[in-house]
Amino acid sequence: MKQEFPQRLQKLRERRRMSRKALGELCGLSKNVIARYERGEREPSVGTLIELADYFEVPVDYLLGRQNFL
């Protein structure tokens, strides 16, 4: 997860042309937390991971780098 998650989260967010602030608001997080996820400085909780996967309509395994989806 250390390498794939940050890149995949950023790619999905940018594809939707969404700011970190907007994504954070959807998940109940600050834009700084989203930035830390994207830099690989912090890992999301299981609940947040599921919420992100649901929002972007991708499997959790895709976010974790265990499966190719897009």
C-alpha positions, 0 to 999 in steps of 0.5 A: 500500500505504501507505493500504490495507494498515494498514487492511485488516490491522487490519480482518481481525485485528479480525474474528477478534477477535484481539490483535496479540500473537496475530497476531504469534505466528502470524507469528513477529513481535512485537505491536509489529511488527503495531502498526507495520504497522497504523499504516503505519510499517512494511511487511511483507516479501513472505514475511510478506505472503504468510503474512498473506494465507494466514492470513486467506484473502484474496489478497495483492492485497486486502491491498495495496489492489489488489483488493476481496475482502470 
